[in-house]
Amino acid sequence: MEATSEISTRMGIREYFETLMDIMRTPVRHFERVSAETGSRRALIFLMISALFYCSVSMTYFFENSLAMGVVMMLNALLMPAFGAVITFILISMTGRDRTPFGRVFNIYAYASGAVMVVSWIPGLAIVMEPVRAVLIGVGLHKTAGVGKLKAAVLIVLTAVVLLLFFWTAAPMVVELKQLFQ
């Protein structure tokens, strides 16, 4: 008799902590199981819970309960993994390999970012946790999307470069728009 494990779309507190512990203990096994997920609902809920925790703790300790800063941080925590997933998805599509669904790439980024957010609010650990996030994304790309290890590393570096170029290019535009509305 063969044991089967069904991935439910539920994400309560218990499932959240089980997922978090699974990602931190054995990311390879977690991302192998995630490859069977058909939707992104579970990953999105995991990311939202982590982002809510990250923003509430950061806002309480560092930004003196500023609601505006909390909203900005929450949007950043939710949109940056999605933006990184979009760039990685485009880069994977440009390599000419078999089509990888966007939901699968988004799940990788959501789980990796959500797992890192729980710890990265602690001062000094945000810089340390970014390489951990990159490793988790690399493991996810290798195990879930079927990308080779070297190609996963190259995709992570290229995604970071494209993100930096995007923000360096957008910064002067934001400054000009700010002056326009003053």
Secondary structure, DSSP 8 states (H G I E B T S, - for coil): --------S---HHHHHHHHHHHHH-HHHHHHHHTT---SHHHHHHHHHHHHHHHHHHHHHHSTT-HHHHHHHHHHHHHHHHHHHHHHHHHHHHTT-S---HHHHHHHHHHHHHHHHHHHTSTTHHHHHHHHHHHHHHHHHHHTS---HHHHHHHHHHHHHHHHHHHHHHHHHHHHHHHHT-
